[in-house]
Each structure stands twice: as C-alpha cells, then as structure tokens.
Amino acid sequence: MAIEVTEVQKALKGADYPADGEELAAQARDNGADDELVEALEDLPEVEGPTDVMEQLKRRLGDELGGRGD
C-alpha cells in the first residue's frame, strides 16, 4: 500500500521543526495516521521541515510514496 503525500501532510499537521523520527511518529499517531506511516516516520533522522520529511520518506520508501510532493 502506497503512502500518499496528502496523508503525510495531514499526519504531521501541527508538528514543530526541527524534529526527529520519534517526534514525528508521535505527532502522526496523535493525528490518527495509520501504522504504516507511523512506522515509516519513526526511522527518520532529524529533519528541518516538511520538505525534508518528504525527501527522507522518498529515499526510504521509493515507489511506496505516492502522489506529488510539491
């Protein structure tokens, strides 16, 4: 199942940056994200903002990340 860009955006609404993967995963969980996305976020290094999140997820997930990031 692919993770959609809009799903990531909704999951991270209200996130404070910079943030590490554990912080992002907690925010996503609080926002009702599914387990697949929460798990993908947990492993991210510290990121400076939403653009960094998408770049890191694209590197890690490749074709599993669907939609447009711009």
N, C-alpha and C positions, 0 to 999 in steps of 0.2 A: 504494500500500500504506500503510495507516494504522500509525502507531506507537502501541503500547499503553502505557498508564500503567505496567503491571507490568514491561514491557520496559525502560522508563526507570529504574524503581526498581532493577531487577537490574543494569543497566549502570552505575549510579552508586554501587553498594554500595562502601563504604569511602572515598568522596570526602570531602575536607576542605573546609570552607567558611570564609570566602568563597572562591570560585573563579571563574575566568574560563572562557570557552568552550573555549580550548585545553586547559586543565587537565581540564575535564570530558570533553572528547573523548578525551583520553589515558586517563583512568580507564575510560571506556566501552570503548575499544579493548582495554585490558588485561583487561576483564571479558567479552570476547567479543561485544560488541554488533555488530550489522550496520552496514554502511557508511552506510545511510540515516540512522540515528540518530546516528552519529558526526559526519556532515556537518552535521546539524541543530544539534548541540551546539557545534560549532566556532565558530559565528557569534554565540553568546550573549554578552552583556556580563557583567561580574562579577555574581554572584548571592550571596545570603546563605545560602541553604539550599535544600532540595528543593522547598519550596513556590514559591520564586522561579523555580526551573528550570521547573516545570510551567506557571507563569504565562507565562514567556517563550516556551516552546515553543507554548503555545496561541495566543499572539499571532501567532507566526510561521507556524505550521502550520495553524491553524484546524481544519478538518474532517479533516486528516491525522492528528490526535492523537485516538486512540480510548480508550474506557474511562473510568473515573471517577478523578478526582484527589483525592478526599477520603477 
